[in-house]
Amino acid sequence: MENTFLIDLSVKFGLDDDQLSKVIDMCYQLDYTDIDDREFQRAATFMCTMNLVGLPAEELIAEMKRKGFGPK
């Protein structure tokens, strides 16, 4: 079964498979493990909205943490 959030995210922001995989991986690294969880979706949407997907992984994670995402 496909996840409609991920499909919507990839269509809305024009993400290819590699970019979508990176968004998911970055959310996992921020300790969001459930794709259906509101916080996971908020973090993924923020990454895409702020055009952070193109950053190297370390910079993306650091920026997300600066913005208050990740483990509390």
C-alpha positions as CSV (number, residue, x, y, z in Angstrom):
1,M,0.0,0.0,0.0
2,E,1.3,3.4,-1.0
3,N,1.7,6.2,1.5
4,T,-0.4,9.1,0.2
5,F,1.6,11.7,2.2
6,L,4.8,10.7,0.4
7,I,3.1,10.7,-3.0
8,D,1.6,14.1,-2.3
9,L,5.0,15.5,-1.1
10,S,6.9,14.2,-4.2
11,V,4.3,15.6,-6.6
12,K,4.0,19.0,-4.8
13,F,7.7,19.6,-4.7
14,G,8.8,17.6,-7.8
15,L,10.9,15.2,-5.9
16,D,12.5,12.3,-7.7
17,D,13.0,8.9,-5.9
18,D,16.5,9.8,-4.6
19,Q,15.3,13.1,-3.1
20,L,12.3,11.5,-1.5
21,S,14.5,8.8,-0.1
22,K,16.8,11.5,1.3
23,V,13.8,13.3,3.0
24,I,12.7,10.0,4.6
25,D,16.2,9.2,5.7
26,M,16.8,12.7,7.2
27,C,13.5,12.4,9.2
28,Y,14.7,9.0,10.5
29,Q,18.0,10.6,11.5
30,L,16.0,13.3,13.4
31,D,14.3,10.4,15.3
32,Y,11.0,10.6,13.5
33,T,10.3,6.9,12.7
34,D,6.6,6.8,11.8
35,I,5.8,8.3,8.4
36,D,2.1,8.7,9.4
37,D,3.1,10.7,12.5
38,R,2.3,14.4,12.4
39,E,5.9,15.4,13.5
40,F,7.5,13.3,10.7
41,Q,5.2,15.0,8.1
42,R,5.9,18.4,9.6
43,A,9.6,17.9,9.4
44,A,9.5,16.5,5.8
45,T,7.3,19.3,4.6
46,F,9.5,21.9,6.2
47,M,12.6,20.4,4.5
48,C,10.9,20.7,1.1
49,T,9.3,24.1,1.7
50,M,12.6,25.6,2.7
51,N,14.4,23.9,-0.2
52,L,16.8,22.1,2.1
53,V,16.8,18.8,0.2
54,G,19.8,19.8,-1.9
55,L,22.0,20.4,1.0
56,P,24.5,17.8,2.1
57,A,23.1,15.5,4.8
58,E,25.1,16.9,7.7
59,E,24.1,20.5,6.8
60,L,20.5,19.6,6.4
61,I,20.4,17.8,9.8
62,A,22.2,20.8,11.5
63,E,19.7,23.3,10.0
64,M,16.7,21.2,11.0
65,K,18.0,21.0,14.6
66,R,18.6,24.8,14.6
67,K,14.9,25.1,13.6
68,G,13.8,23.0,16.5
69,F,13.3,19.6,14.8
70,G,14.7,16.4,16.2
71,P,14.8,14.7,19.6
72,K,13.5,16.8,22.4
